Amino acid sequence: MNTQIDVVAVGARTPVGLTAESSAASVRAGISRCREYPFADPHGEPIVVAADGLLDRKIEGRGRFVPMAESIFEEVQAKLGQEALQAGKLRVLLALPETRPGFSEADAAWVANAMVARFRTKDSSARVEIAGRGHAGAIRAVEQAARECAEGRYNLFLVAGVDSYLHADTFAWLERSRRFAQPGIRSGFIPGEGAGCLVLATTALRRRLRLPQLAIVRGVGTAQEHNLRDSDTGSFGIGMTQAVEGAVAGLDLSREGVDLLYTDINGERYRSEEWGFVALRTPSVWKSPGYKAPSDCWGDVGAAFGALGGILAVRAFARGYGRGPRALVIAGSDGGLRGAMLLQDPQAS
């Protein structure tokens, strides 16, 4: 990356917290909000999910996306301040779920249009677009922001991911696919929901707007995995390895390595095996093979993970409990997109 990009504000809404700070603190403390939900499995037993505690349980699917997204945007705009918002052009890059039962392309367009309408009332100059899909979608959006900054487009980038599995059709699909964590299913996951936002700016713009430097984006990489979960062989980690190598390309691995790893591993065997192959292919990258997988706290948060993983790293830097100054966030979408984002504590610069 030729142009340095900084994280200048963060916002989150998850089942374990209504802000970035409270969500990260809850994950740090190991607090879990996985609870029974009023939907029965094929045996008549209640299912377990991680749900937003303030949203009406009667609301499902895309209706849950908008209040969570509005919450994170209100949070980051309050942190940025009116002066910075008026001086910096806003570019909103959304990460939304891939198409699945319970979330269609029409739903994705509806959510995006709702955000366009929301920003039109707040800031007529803001541009909103869908920049990524699935778990790795927000990392692809960060990659797009980095590319545009390198081209001289000095905007304030609001990279936001939002997702919710809480829809009857989605539950039924997960059950049919044997991906729902239930008795008799060996490698399912607990559906969750949430939203996260990373506000990015070039160092020059950050200084001009007098915004804080919460983290430095040292690198970002995406790639395509072709051995998907329905393949005969499973994943050998080729796509994720390429994404990781792209993200750490700017490091001197003889003295710089990854201290913290945040991953969207959710209990599914496919994802755990993929990480095993990545660790074996890239031994020089890691100071430790350990990782943090917050799905045991807030469930699988889907397209929100890329941004939320970045927020966990930012808060670890701010609170001083990270094992070192560099954190990598990795995520993989069902469709094969793999993403890796390397963040660095600004105090280590």
C-alpha positions as CSV (number, residue, x, y, z in Angstrom):
1,M,0.0,0.0,0.0
2,N,1.6,3.3,-1.1
3,T,-0.9,5.6,0.6
4,Q,-1.2,5.1,4.4
5,I,-4.8,4.6,5.6
6,D,-5.9,5.1,9.2
7,V,-8.9,3.9,11.2
8,V,-10.4,7.1,12.7
9,A,-13.6,5.9,14.2
10,V,-15.5,2.6,14.9
11,G,-19.1,1.7,15.6
12,A,-20.8,-1.6,16.4
13,R,-24.1,-3.2,17.4
14,T,-24.1,-6.8,18.4
15,P,-26.0,-9.2,20.6
16,V,-23.4,-8.5,23.4
17,G,-23.2,-4.7,23.1
18,L,-24.8,-1.6,21.5
19,T,-21.5,0.2,20.8
20,A,-18.0,-0.7,19.6
21,E,-16.6,-0.3,23.1
22,S,-19.2,-2.4,24.9
23,S,-19.2,-5.1,22.2
24,A,-15.4,-5.5,22.4
25,A,-15.4,-5.5,26.2
26,S,-18.0,-8.2,26.2
27,V,-16.1,-10.4,23.8
28,R,-12.9,-9.8,25.9
29,A,-14.8,-10.9,29.0
30,G,-16.2,-14.0,27.2
31,I,-19.8,-12.9,27.6
32,S,-22.2,-14.9,25.4
33,R,-25.7,-14.0,24.4
34,C,-26.7,-17.3,22.7
35,R,-30.2,-18.0,23.9
36,E,-33.3,-19.9,23.0
37,Y,-35.4,-18.3,20.3
38,P,-39.2,-18.7,19.6
39,F,-38.7,-21.0,16.6
40,A,-38.9,-24.8,16.8
41,D,-36.5,-27.2,15.1
42,P,-37.9,-30.3,13.3
43,H,-38.1,-32.1,16.6
44,G,-40.2,-29.4,18.2
45,E,-37.4,-28.1,20.4
46,P,-36.6,-24.3,20.6
47,I,-33.5,-23.3,18.6
48,V,-30.6,-21.3,20.0
49,V,-29.4,-18.1,18.3
50,A,-27.6,-14.9,19.3
51,A,-30.1,-12.1,18.8
52,D,-30.1,-8.3,19.3
53,G,-31.7,-7.7,22.6
54,L,-33.6,-4.5,21.6
55,L,-35.2,-5.7,18.3
56,D,-38.7,-7.1,18.4
57,R,-38.6,-10.9,17.7
58,K,-41.5,-10.5,15.3
59,I,-39.2,-8.6,12.9
60,E,-37.3,-10.9,10.6
61,G,-34.8,-10.7,7.8
62,R,-34.1,-7.4,6.1
63,G,-36.3,-5.5,8.6
64,R,-33.6,-6.2,11.2
65,F,-30.8,-4.8,9.1
66,V,-31.9,-1.1,9.0
67,P,-32.1,-0.4,12.7
68,M,-28.7,-2.0,13.4
69,A,-27.1,-0.2,10.5
70,E,-28.6,3.2,11.6
71,S,-27.3,2.5,15.1
72,I,-23.6,2.1,13.9
73,F,-23.8,5.1,11.6
74,E,-25.2,7.3,14.4
75,E,-22.3,6.1,16.6
76,V,-19.5,6.9,14.2
77,Q,-21.0,10.2,13.1
78,A,-21.2,11.3,16.7
79,K,-17.5,10.3,17.2
80,L,-16.4,12.1,14.0
81,G,-18.2,15.4,15.0
82,Q,-20.1,17.8,12.8
83,E,-17.0,19.7,11.7
84,A,-15.3,16.7,10.3
85,L,-18.5,15.4,8.6
86,Q,-19.0,18.8,6.9
87,A,-15.4,19.0,5.8
88,G,-14.9,15.4,4.6
89,K,-16.8,13.8,1.7
90,L,-18.5,10.6,2.9
91,R,-18.2,7.4,1.0
92,V,-20.3,4.5,2.4
93,L,-19.2,1.0,1.4
94,L,-21.7,-1.7,2.5
95,A,-21.1,-5.4,3.0
96,L,-24.3,-7.4,2.9
97,P,-25.1,-11.2,2.9
98,E,-24.8,-13.3,-0.2
99,T,-28.1,-14.4,-1.7
100,R,-29.7,-17.1,0.4
101,P,-33.2,-18.2,1.5
102,G,-34.5,-15.3,3.5
103,F,-32.3,-12.7,1.8
104,S,-32.6,-12.0,-1.9
105,E,-31.0,-9.6,-4.3
106,A,-34.2,-7.5,-3.9
107,D,-33.6,-7.4,-0.2
108,A,-30.0,-6.3,-0.7
109,A,-31.2,-3.5,-2.9
110,W,-33.9,-2.5,-0.4
111,V,-31.3,-2.3,2.4
112,A,-29.0,-0.2,0.3
113,N,-31.8,2.1,-0.8
114,A,-32.8,2.5,2.9
115,M,-29.2,3.7,3.7
116,V,-29.3,6.1,0.7
117,A,-32.4,7.6,2.1
118,R,-31.0,7.8,5.6
119,F,-27.8,9.6,4.5
120,R,-29.8,11.9,2.2
121,T,-31.5,13.3,5.2
122,K,-28.2,13.7,7.1
123,D,-25.7,14.5,4.3
124,S,-26.7,15.0,0.7
125,S,-23.1,14.5,-0.5
126,A,-22.7,10.9,0.9
127,R,-22.4,8.1,-1.7
128,V,-23.6,4.7,-0.8
129,E,-22.9,1.4,-2.6
130,I,-22.7,-2.3,-2.0
131,A,-19.0,-3.1,-2.1
132,G,-18.9,-6.7,-0.8
133,R,-20.9,-9.7,0.0
134,G,-20.7,-12.4,2.7
135,H,-18.3,-12.8,5.6
136,A,-15.3,-11.3,3.7
137,G,-17.4,-8.5,2.1
138,A,-16.2,-5.8,4.5
139,I,-12.6,-6.7,3.8
140,R,-13.2,-6.4,0.1
141,A,-14.7,-3.0,0.8
142,V,-11.5,-1.9,2.7
143,E,-9.5,-3.1,-0.3
144,Q,-11.7,-0.9,-2.5
145,A,-11.2,2.1,-0.2
146,A,-7.4,1.5,-0.3
147,R,-7.5,1.5,-4.0
148,E,-9.5,4.7,-4.3
149,C,-7.2,6.4,-1.8
150,A,-4.2,5.4,-3.9
151,E,-5.9,7.0,-6.9
152,G,-6.2,10.3,-4.9
153,R,-9.8,10.1,-3.9
154,Y,-9.5,11.5,-0.4
155,N,-12.8,10.7,1.2
156,L,-14.0,9.6,4.6
157,F,-14.8,5.9,3.9
158,L,-17.5,4.3,6.1
159,V,-16.9,0.6,5.6
160,A,-20.0,-1.1,7.2
161,G,-21.1,-4.7,7.4
162,V,-24.5,-5.8,8.5
163,D,-26.2,-9.2,8.6
164,S,-28.9,-11.2,10.4
165,Y,-29.7,-14.9,10.0
166,L,-33.0,-14.4,11.9
167,H,-35.5,-15.3,9.3
168,A,-37.7,-18.5,9.2
169,D,-36.6,-19.3,5.6
170,T,-32.9,-18.9,6.6
171,F,-33.4,-21.2,9.6
172,A,-35.0,-23.9,7.4
173,W,-32.2,-23.6,4.9
174,L,-29.6,-24.0,7.5
175,E,-31.4,-27.1,8.9
176,R,-31.7,-28.7,5.5
177,S,-28.0,-28.0,4.9
178,R,-27.1,-29.5,8.3
179,R,-25.3,-26.3,9.2
180,F,-27.5,-25.2,12.2
181,A,-25.9,-26.1,15.6
182,Q,-28.5,-28.6,16.9
183,P,-28.4,-32.0,18.5
184,G,-27.2,-34.6,16.0
185,I,-25.3,-32.1,13.8
186,R,-21.6,-32.4,14.4
187,S,-20.3,-29.1,12.9
188,G,-23.1,-26.6,12.8
189,F,-23.0,-22.9,13.9
190,I,-25.2,-20.7,16.0
191,P,-26.8,-18.0,13.8
192,G,-26.3,-14.4,14.9
193,E,-26.7,-10.9,13.8
194,G,-24.9,-7.6,14.1
195,A,-23.4,-4.5,12.4
196,G,-20.0,-2.9,12.4
197,C,-18.4,0.1,10.9
198,L,-14.8,1.2,10.3
199,V,-14.2,4.8,9.3
200,L,-11.1,5.1,7.2
201,A,-9.1,8.1,6.0
202,T,-5.7,8.8,4.5
203,T,-3.2,10.1,7.0
204,A,-3.2,13.5,5.3
205,L,-7.0,13.8,5.5
206,R,-7.0,12.6,9.1
207,R,-4.6,15.3,10.1
208,R,-6.5,17.9,8.3
209,L,-9.8,16.9,10.0
210,R,-8.0,16.5,13.3
211,L,-9.3,13.0,13.9
212,P,-7.8,10.3,16.1
213,Q,-5.5,7.6,14.7
214,L,-7.0,4.3,16.2
215,A,-5.1,1.9,13.9
216,I,-3.1,1.8,10.7
217,V,-4.2,-0.4,7.8
218,R,-0.9,-2.1,7.0
219,G,-2.3,-4.3,4.3
220,V,-5.4,-5.9,2.8
221,G,-5.8,-8.8,0.5
222,T,-8.6,-10.8,-1.1
223,A,-8.7,-14.0,-3.2
224,Q,-11.1,-16.6,-4.5
225,E,-11.3,-20.1,-3.1
226,H,-12.5,-22.6,-5.7
227,N,-12.8,-25.7,-3.4
228,L,-16.1,-24.7,-1.6
229,R,-17.8,-26.5,1.2
230,D,-19.6,-28.8,-1.2
231,S,-16.4,-29.9,-3.0
232,D,-15.3,-33.5,-2.7
233,T,-12.0,-32.6,-1.3
234,G,-12.8,-29.7,1.1
235,S,-10.6,-26.7,1.2
236,F,-6.9,-26.8,1.2
237,G,-6.7,-23.1,2.2
238,I,-5.4,-21.9,-1.1
239,G,-7.6,-18.9,-1.5
240,M,-7.2,-17.8,2.2
241,T,-3.4,-18.3,1.9
242,Q,-3.3,-15.9,-1.1
243,A,-5.4,-13.4,0.8
244,V,-3.1,-13.6,3.9
245,E,0.0,-13.3,1.8
246,G,-1.4,-10.2,0.1
247,A,-2.2,-8.6,3.4
248,V,1.2,-9.1,4.9
249,A,3.2,-8.4,1.8
250,G,4.5,-5.1,3.3
251,L,5.9,-6.7,6.4
252,D,9.5,-7.7,7.0
253,L,8.7,-11.1,8.4
254,S,12.2,-11.5,9.8
255,R,11.3,-9.0,12.5
256,E,7.5,-8.3,12.1
257,G,4.8,-11.0,12.4
258,V,1.2,-11.2,13.3
259,D,0.5,-11.1,17.0
260,L,-3.3,-11.4,17.1
261,L,-5.6,-13.2,14.8
262,Y,-9.4,-12.7,14.6
263,T,-11.3,-15.1,12.5
264,D,-14.9,-16.0,11.6
265,I,-14.4,-19.7,12.4
266,N,-17.8,-20.7,13.7
267,G,-17.7,-24.4,14.6
268,E,-18.0,-25.7,11.0
269,R,-15.4,-28.3,10.2
270,Y,-14.8,-26.9,6.8
271,R,-13.6,-23.5,8.2
272,S,-11.5,-25.1,10.9
273,E,-9.7,-27.3,8.4
274,E,-9.2,-24.4,6.1
275,W,-7.4,-22.5,8.8
276,G,-5.2,-25.5,9.6
277,F,-4.0,-25.6,6.0
278,V,-3.4,-21.8,6.0
279,A,-1.3,-22.0,9.2
280,L,0.8,-24.8,7.6
281,R,1.3,-22.8,4.4
282,T,2.4,-19.6,6.1
283,P,4.4,-20.5,9.2
284,S,6.6,-17.4,9.0
285,V,3.6,-15.1,9.3
286,W,2.4,-16.1,12.8
287,K,4.0,-15.5,16.1
288,S,1.5,-17.9,17.6
289,P,-1.0,-20.3,16.0
290,G,-3.7,-19.2,18.5
291,Y,-6.7,-17.2,17.4
292,K,-9.8,-15.5,18.7
293,A,-13.1,-16.7,17.2
294,P,-15.9,-14.5,18.8
295,S,-18.7,-16.5,17.3
296,D,-19.0,-18.2,20.7
297,C,-20.1,-14.8,22.1
298,W,-22.2,-13.3,19.4
299,G,-22.9,-16.2,17.0
300,D,-22.0,-16.2,13.3
301,V,-22.5,-12.5,12.4
302,G,-22.0,-13.1,8.6
303,A,-21.3,-10.1,6.6
304,A,-20.8,-8.0,9.7
305,F,-17.7,-9.9,10.7
306,G,-15.0,-8.1,8.7
307,A,-15.8,-4.8,10.3
308,L,-16.4,-6.3,13.7
309,G,-13.2,-8.2,13.7
310,G,-11.4,-4.9,12.9
311,I,-13.1,-3.3,15.8
312,L,-11.9,-6.0,18.2
313,A,-8.3,-5.3,17.0
314,V,-8.8,-1.5,17.4
315,R,-10.1,-1.9,21.0
316,A,-7.3,-4.3,21.9
317,F,-4.8,-1.6,20.8
318,A,-6.6,1.1,22.8
319,R,-6.9,-1.0,26.0
320,G,-3.4,-2.5,25.7
321,Y,-4.4,-6.1,26.1
322,G,-3.1,-7.3,22.7
323,R,-0.1,-9.6,22.6
324,G,1.6,-7.2,20.2
325,P,1.1,-4.4,17.8
326,R,-0.1,-6.3,14.7
327,A,-3.5,-8.0,14.3
328,L,-4.9,-9.8,11.3
329,V,-8.6,-10.2,10.6
330,I,-9.5,-13.1,8.2
331,A,-12.9,-14.1,6.9
332,G,-14.4,-16.4,4.2
333,S,-17.7,-16.0,2.3
334,D,-19.7,-19.0,1.3
335,G,-19.3,-18.1,-2.4
336,G,-15.5,-18.4,-2.1
337,L,-14.3,-14.8,-1.4
338,R,-11.5,-14.8,1.1
339,G,-10.2,-11.7,2.8
340,A,-7.4,-10.7,5.2
341,M,-6.8,-7.3,6.7
342,L,-3.7,-6.3,8.7
343,L,-4.1,-3.6,11.3
344,Q,-1.3,-2.1,13.4
345,D,-1.3,-0.2,16.7
346,P,-0.4,3.4,15.9
347,Q,1.8,3.5,19.1
348,A,4.2,1.0,17.4
349,S,4.8,3.3,14.4
